[in-house]
Amino acid sequence: VVKSPRHLGRWRQRWAVLTPNCLKTFKEQQLCAKPTEDFQLQEVKHVAVQGSEVMLDLQGHRCTFRCPGPNVAAAWALHIRMCCERARA
């Protein structure tokens, strides 16, 4: 995916990993590296899809991921929503 910066800057290519409790992004596919972001799914307020983008509303900010296409974005959003529901249960 391509992730929007939290602060001013340019969009960056990231490797995203979704677990039952969190969504982590990495600079590369090496999971042993320190994540660039670590979102706890119980803190996600809302997940939305607009075209090829997935938006996560978190406490105090929004995180946007750009996917290769709308179908990929819809699939990511579906899986993130399911994990969010489980994380809150």
DSSP file with accessible surface (Angstrom, degrees, kcal/mol):
  #  RESIDUE AA STRUCTURE BP1 BP2  ACC     N-H-->O    O-->H-N    N-H-->O    O-->H-N    TCO  KAPPA ALPHA  PHI   PSI    X-CA   Y-CA   Z-CA
    1    1 A V              0   0   30      0, 0.0    13,-3.2     0, 0.0     2,-0.5   0.000 360.0 360.0 360.0 166.2    0.0    0.0    0.0
    2    2 A V  E     -AB  13  66A  35     64,-2.4    64,-3.8    11,-0.2     2,-0.4  -0.966 360.0-154.0-113.7 128.7    0.9    3.6   -0.2
    3    3 A K  E     -AB  12  65A  15      9,-3.2     9,-2.3    -2,-0.5    62,-0.2  -0.861  12.3-125.2-110.8 138.3    0.4    5.5    3.1
    4    4 A S        -     0   0   19     60,-2.8    60,-0.1    -2,-0.4     7,-0.1  -0.474  37.8-104.0 -73.4 149.0   -0.2    9.2    3.6
    5    5 A P        -     0   0   41      0, 0.0     4,-0.1     0, 0.0    -1,-0.1  -0.404  13.8-135.8 -72.8 149.3    2.2   10.9    6.0
    6    6 A R  S    S+     0   0  123      2,-0.1     2,-0.2    -2,-0.1    56,-0.1   0.863  94.4  22.8 -70.1 -36.0    1.0   11.8    9.5
    7    7 A H  S    S-     0   0  154      1,-0.2     0, 0.0    -3,-0.0     0, 0.0  -0.570 119.3 -49.3-115.9-175.6    2.6   15.2    9.1
    8    8 A L  S    S+     0   0  179     -2,-0.2     2,-0.3    -3,-0.0    -1,-0.2  -0.224  91.1  85.4 -57.9 142.3    3.5   17.2    6.0
    9    9 A G  S    S-     0   0   57     -4,-0.1     2,-0.3    -3,-0.1     3,-0.0  -0.974  75.0 -53.3 155.7-167.1    5.4   15.2    3.4
   10   10 A R        -     0   0  173     -2,-0.3    -7,-0.1     1,-0.1     2,-0.0  -0.700  55.8 -93.5-105.8 157.4    5.0   12.8    0.5
   11   11 A W        -     0   0   79     -2,-0.3     2,-0.4    -7,-0.1    -7,-0.2  -0.347  45.3-151.1 -62.6 145.5    3.1    9.5    0.3
   12   12 A R  E     -A    3   0A 103     -9,-2.3    -9,-3.2    -3,-0.0     2,-0.3  -0.963  15.6-116.6-128.7 141.8    5.3    6.5    1.0
   13   13 A Q  E     +A    2   0A 129     -2,-0.4     2,-0.3   -11,-0.2   -11,-0.2  -0.556  43.6 176.6 -71.2 131.2    5.2    2.9   -0.1
   14   14 A R        -     0   0   41    -13,-3.2     2,-0.6    -2,-0.3    13,-0.2  -0.972  34.3-128.5-138.0 154.0    4.7    0.6    2.9
   15   15 A W  E     -E   26   0B 105     11,-2.8    11,-2.2    -2,-0.3     2,-0.4  -0.901  33.3-153.8 -98.2 120.7    4.2   -3.0    3.6
   16   16 A A  E     -E   25   0B  16     -2,-0.6     2,-0.4     9,-0.2     9,-0.2  -0.835  12.0-169.6-105.1 139.1    1.0   -3.4    5.7
   17   17 A V  E     -E   24   0B  34      7,-2.9     7,-2.8    -2,-0.4     2,-0.5  -0.991   5.9-159.5-128.8 122.3    0.4   -6.3    8.1
   18   18 A L  E     +E   23   0B  45     -2,-0.4     5,-0.2     5,-0.2    -2,-0.0  -0.893  14.7 174.9-104.0 125.5   -3.0   -6.8    9.7
   19   19 A T        -     0   0   45      3,-3.1     3,-0.1    -2,-0.5    64,-0.0  -0.725  50.0 -93.4-116.7 173.5   -3.2   -8.9   12.9
   20   20 A P  S    S+     0   0   85      0, 0.0    67,-0.2     0, 0.0     3,-0.1   0.771 124.1  26.0 -60.4 -21.7   -6.3   -9.6   15.1
   21   21 A N  S    S+     0   0   91      1,-0.2    20,-2.4    20,-0.1    21,-0.5   0.569 124.0  21.0-118.1 -14.0   -5.4   -6.6   17.3
   22   22 A C  E     - F   0  40B  11     18,-0.3    -3,-3.1    19,-0.1     2,-0.5  -0.981  53.3-135.0-153.1 163.9   -3.4   -4.2   15.2
   23   23 A L  E     -EF  18  39B   1     16,-2.2    16,-3.2    -2,-0.3     2,-0.4  -0.997  30.6-173.3-121.7 120.6   -2.4   -2.9   11.8
   24   24 A K  E     -EF  17  38B  64     -7,-2.8    -7,-2.9    -2,-0.5     2,-0.4  -0.898  10.6-154.9-116.8 146.9    1.3   -2.3   11.4
   25   25 A T  E     -EF  16  37B   0     12,-2.0    11,-2.8    -2,-0.4    12,-1.1  -0.942  10.7-170.8-120.0 146.6    3.2   -0.7    8.5
   26   26 A F  E     -E   15   0B  10    -11,-2.2   -11,-2.8    -2,-0.4     5,-0.1  -0.943  32.1-127.5-131.9 152.9    6.9   -1.4    7.6
   27   27 A K  S    S+     0   0  151      7,-0.4     2,-0.3    -2,-0.3    -1,-0.1   0.857  96.8  13.4 -65.7 -34.8    9.3    0.2    5.2
   28   28 A E  S    S-     0   0  119      2,-0.3   -13,-0.2   -13,-0.1     5,-0.1  -0.807  90.2 -94.1-134.8 176.5   10.0   -3.2    3.7
   29   29 A Q  S    S+     0   0  134     -2,-0.3     2,-0.9   -15,-0.1     3,-0.0   0.498  87.7 111.1 -75.0  -1.1    8.6   -6.7    3.8
   30   30 A Q    >   -     0   0  114      1,-0.2     3,-1.4     2,-0.1    -2,-0.3  -0.621  50.1-168.4 -78.9 106.7   11.0   -7.7    6.6
   31   31 A L  T 3  S+     0   0  102     -2,-0.9    -1,-0.2     1,-0.3    -2,-0.0   0.624  79.4  70.8 -74.2 -12.1    8.7   -8.2    9.6
   32   32 A C  T 3  S+     0   0  126      2,-0.1    -1,-0.3    -3,-0.0    -2,-0.1   0.656  83.2  93.1 -78.6 -11.2   11.6   -8.3   12.0
   33   33 A A  S <  S-     0   0   45     -3,-1.4     0, 0.0     1,-0.1     0, 0.0  -0.321  93.9 -90.6 -75.6 162.0   12.1   -4.6   11.5
   34   34 A K        -     0   0  187      1,-0.1    -7,-0.4    -2,-0.0    -1,-0.1  -0.547  48.6-113.1 -71.7 132.3   10.6   -1.9   13.7
   35   35 A P        -     0   0   37      0, 0.0    -9,-0.3     0, 0.0     3,-0.1  -0.343   8.6-143.0 -67.2 148.7    7.2   -0.8   12.3
   36   36 A T  S    S+     0   0   49    -11,-2.8     2,-0.3     1,-0.3   -10,-0.2   0.779  89.8  12.3 -78.1 -28.4    6.8    2.7   11.0
   37   37 A E  E     -F   25   0B  36    -12,-1.1   -12,-2.0     2,-0.0     2,-0.4  -0.988  61.4-166.9-144.4 150.9    3.3    2.8   12.4
   38   38 A D  E     -F   24   0B  71     -2,-0.3     2,-0.6   -14,-0.2   -14,-0.2  -0.882  10.7-169.4-142.2 101.4    1.4    0.5   14.8
   39   39 A F  E     -F   23   0B   8    -16,-3.2   -16,-2.2    -2,-0.4     2,-0.5  -0.854  16.6-141.6 -98.0 121.2   -2.4    1.1   15.0
   40   40 A Q  E >   -F   22   0B  61     -2,-0.6     3,-1.6   -18,-0.2     4,-0.3  -0.700  12.9-144.6 -79.1 123.1   -4.3   -0.6   17.8
   41   41 A L  G >  S+     0   0    0    -20,-2.4     3,-1.4    -2,-0.5    -1,-0.1   0.784  94.4  64.8 -67.9 -25.3   -7.6   -1.7   16.2
   42   42 A Q  G 3  S+     0   0   89    -21,-0.5    -1,-0.3     1,-0.2   -20,-0.1   0.735 100.4  55.8 -69.2 -13.8   -9.7   -1.1   19.3
   43   43 A E  G <  S+     0   0   84     -3,-1.6     2,-0.5    16,-0.0    16,-0.4   0.518  80.1 107.8 -92.5  -6.1   -8.8    2.6   18.9
   44   44 A V    <   -     0   0    1     -3,-1.4    14,-0.2    -4,-0.3     3,-0.1  -0.611  46.6-173.8 -76.2 122.7  -10.1    2.8   15.3
   45   45 A K        -     0   0  133     12,-3.4     2,-0.3    -2,-0.5    13,-0.2   0.824  65.3  -1.1 -84.3 -36.7  -13.4    4.8   15.3
   46   46 A H  E     -C   57   0A 103     11,-1.1    11,-2.9     2,-0.0     2,-0.4  -0.986  53.4-151.6-158.5 144.8  -14.4    4.3   11.7
   47   47 A V  E     +C   56   0A   8     -2,-0.3     2,-0.3     9,-0.2     9,-0.2  -0.990  24.5 175.6-121.2 126.0  -13.2    2.6    8.5
   48   48 A A  E     -C   55   0A  20      7,-2.5     7,-2.9    -2,-0.4     2,-0.4  -0.929  19.1-149.0-130.5 155.4  -14.2    4.1    5.1
   49   49 A V  E     +C   54   0A  56     -2,-0.3     2,-0.4     5,-0.2     5,-0.2  -0.985  13.6 176.0-124.1 133.9  -13.4    3.5    1.5
   50   50 A Q  E >   -C   53   0A 135      3,-2.5     3,-2.1    -2,-0.4     2,-0.3  -0.885  66.3 -58.1-136.3 103.5  -13.3    6.1   -1.2
   51   51 A G  T 3  S-     0   0   47     -2,-0.4    23,-0.1     1,-0.3    22,-0.1  -0.445 123.4 -11.7  62.8-119.5  -12.2    4.7   -4.6
   52   52 A S  T 3  S+     0   0   40     -2,-0.3    15,-3.5    21,-0.1     2,-0.4   0.281 119.5  94.0 -95.1   9.3   -8.7    3.1   -4.1
   53   53 A E  E <   -CD  50  66A  49     -3,-2.1    -3,-2.5    13,-0.2     2,-0.5  -0.853  55.5-158.7-111.3 142.2   -8.2    4.7   -0.6
   54   54 A V  E     -CD  49  65A   1     11,-2.7    11,-2.8    -2,-0.4     2,-0.5  -0.971  13.9-160.7-113.2 126.0   -8.9    3.2    2.8
   55   55 A M  E     -CD  48  64A  10     -7,-2.9    -7,-2.5    -2,-0.5     2,-0.5  -0.941   4.8-163.5-112.1 130.1   -9.3    5.8    5.6
   56   56 A L  E     -CD  47  63A   0      7,-3.2     7,-2.6    -2,-0.5     2,-0.7  -0.962   9.4-151.1-109.9 120.6   -9.0    4.9    9.3
   57   57 A D  E     +CD  46  62A  41    -11,-2.9   -12,-3.4    -2,-0.5   -11,-1.1  -0.850  26.6 171.2 -91.6 118.8  -10.4    7.5   11.8
   58   58 A L  E >   - D   0  61A  16      3,-2.8     3,-0.9    -2,-0.7     2,-0.6  -0.642  48.0 -62.9-116.6 176.1   -8.4    7.2   15.0
   59   59 A Q  T 3  S-     0   0  125    -16,-0.4    -1,-0.0     1,-0.2     3,-0.0  -0.476 121.0  -8.4 -64.3 110.6   -8.3    9.4   18.1
   60   60 A G  T 3  S+     0   0   87     -2,-0.6     2,-0.3     1,-0.0    -1,-0.2   0.316 129.6  40.4  88.8 -10.2   -7.2   12.8   17.0
   61   61 A H  E <   - D   0  58A  61     -3,-0.9    -3,-2.8     2,-0.0     2,-0.4  -0.990  66.8-122.8-160.3 169.9   -6.2   11.9   13.4
   62   62 A R  E     - D   0  57A 128     -2,-0.3     2,-0.4    -5,-0.2    -5,-0.2  -0.958  17.1-156.1-119.5 138.8   -7.0   10.1   10.2
   63   63 A C  E     - D   0  56A   3     -7,-2.6    -7,-3.2    -2,-0.4     2,-0.4  -0.954  10.8-163.3-114.6 131.6   -4.7    7.6    8.4
   64   64 A T  E     - D   0  55A  19     -2,-0.4   -60,-2.8    -9,-0.2     2,-0.4  -0.961   5.7-168.0-121.3 134.0   -5.2    7.0    4.7
   65   65 A F  E     -BD   3  54A   7    -11,-2.8   -11,-2.7    -2,-0.4     2,-0.6  -0.964  12.5-146.9-117.0 135.1   -3.8    4.1    2.7
   66   66 A R  E     -BD   2  53A  95    -64,-3.8   -64,-2.4    -2,-0.4   -13,-0.2  -0.906  19.2-163.2-103.2 123.1   -3.9    4.1   -1.1
   67   67 A C        -     0   0    9    -15,-3.5     6,-0.1    -2,-0.6   -15,-0.0  -0.572  34.8-101.9-101.4 167.4   -4.4    0.6   -2.6
   68   68 A P  S    S-     0   0  118      0, 0.0   -16,-0.1     0, 0.0   -15,-0.1   0.724  97.6 -14.4 -62.6 -21.7   -3.7   -0.7   -6.2
   69   69 A G  S  > S-     0   0   14    -17,-0.2     4,-2.3   -18,-0.1     5,-0.2  -0.986  74.9 -89.3-169.6 170.1   -7.4   -0.5   -7.0
   70   70 A P  H  > S+     0   0   76      0, 0.0     4,-2.6     0, 0.0     5,-0.2   0.858 121.0  53.6 -60.5 -37.6  -11.0   -0.1   -5.6
   71   71 A N  H  > S+     0   0  144      2,-0.2     4,-2.0     1,-0.2     5,-0.1   0.893 110.0  47.4 -66.1 -38.6  -11.5   -3.9   -5.2
   72   72 A V  H  > S+     0   0   58      2,-0.2     4,-2.6     1,-0.2     5,-0.2   0.922 112.1  50.4 -67.2 -42.0   -8.2   -4.2   -3.1
   73   73 A A  H  X S+     0   0    0     -4,-2.3     4,-2.7     1,-0.2    -2,-0.2   0.924 110.1  50.0 -61.8 -43.2   -9.3   -1.2   -1.0
   74   74 A A  H  X S+     0   0   51     -4,-2.6     4,-2.4     1,-0.2    -1,-0.2   0.906 111.2  49.4 -63.2 -39.0  -12.7   -2.8   -0.3
   75   75 A A  H  X S+     0   0   44     -4,-2.0     4,-2.3     2,-0.2     5,-0.2   0.930 111.7  48.0 -66.3 -44.8  -11.1   -6.1    0.7
   76   76 A W  H  X S+     0   0   68     -4,-2.6     4,-2.7     1,-0.2     5,-0.2   0.939 112.5  49.6 -58.7 -47.3   -8.6   -4.3    3.0
   77   77 A A  H  X S+     0   0    0     -4,-2.7     4,-2.8     1,-0.2    -2,-0.2   0.913 109.6  51.4 -60.9 -43.2  -11.5   -2.3    4.6
   78   78 A L  H  X S+     0   0   91     -4,-2.4     4,-2.3     1,-0.2    -1,-0.2   0.947 113.2  44.1 -59.0 -48.0  -13.6   -5.4    5.1
   79   79 A H  H  X S+     0   0   94     -4,-2.3     4,-2.3     2,-0.2    -2,-0.2   0.894 113.3  51.0 -67.7 -37.8  -10.8   -7.3    6.9
   80   80 A I  H  X S+     0   0    2     -4,-2.7     4,-2.6    -5,-0.2    -1,-0.2   0.937 110.3  49.8 -64.1 -44.7   -9.9   -4.2    9.0
   81   81 A R  H  X S+     0   0   96     -4,-2.8     4,-2.4    -5,-0.2    -2,-0.2   0.917 110.4  50.1 -59.6 -44.8  -13.5   -3.8   10.1
   82   82 A M  H  X S+     0   0   65     -4,-2.3     4,-2.0     1,-0.2    -1,-0.2   0.928 112.8  46.3 -61.7 -42.9  -13.8   -7.5   11.0
   83   83 A C  H  X S+     0   0   15     -4,-2.3     4,-2.5     1,-0.2    -1,-0.2   0.883 110.3  54.2 -67.1 -36.6  -10.6   -7.3   13.1
   84   84 A C  H  X S+     0   0    2     -4,-2.6     4,-1.8     2,-0.2    -2,-0.2   0.922 108.1  49.5 -61.8 -44.4  -11.8   -4.0   14.7
   85   85 A E  H  X S+     0   0  128     -4,-2.4     4,-1.0     1,-0.2    -2,-0.2   0.923 113.4  46.1 -62.0 -42.8  -15.0   -5.7   15.8
   86   86 A R  H  < S+     0   0  161     -4,-2.0     3,-0.4     1,-0.2    -1,-0.2   0.880 110.0  53.9 -67.3 -38.5  -13.1   -8.6   17.3
   87   87 A A  H  < S+     0   0   21     -4,-2.5    -1,-0.2     1,-0.2    -2,-0.2   0.840 110.6  46.8 -66.0 -31.5  -10.6   -6.4   19.0
   88   88 A R  H  <        0   0  127     -4,-1.8    -1,-0.2    -5,-0.2    -2,-0.2   0.664 360.0 360.0 -82.9 -18.0  -13.4   -4.4   20.7
   89   89 A A     <        0   0  120     -4,-1.0    -3,-0.0    -3,-0.4   -47,-0.0  -0.202 360.0 360.0 -73.1 360.0  -15.3   -7.6   21.8
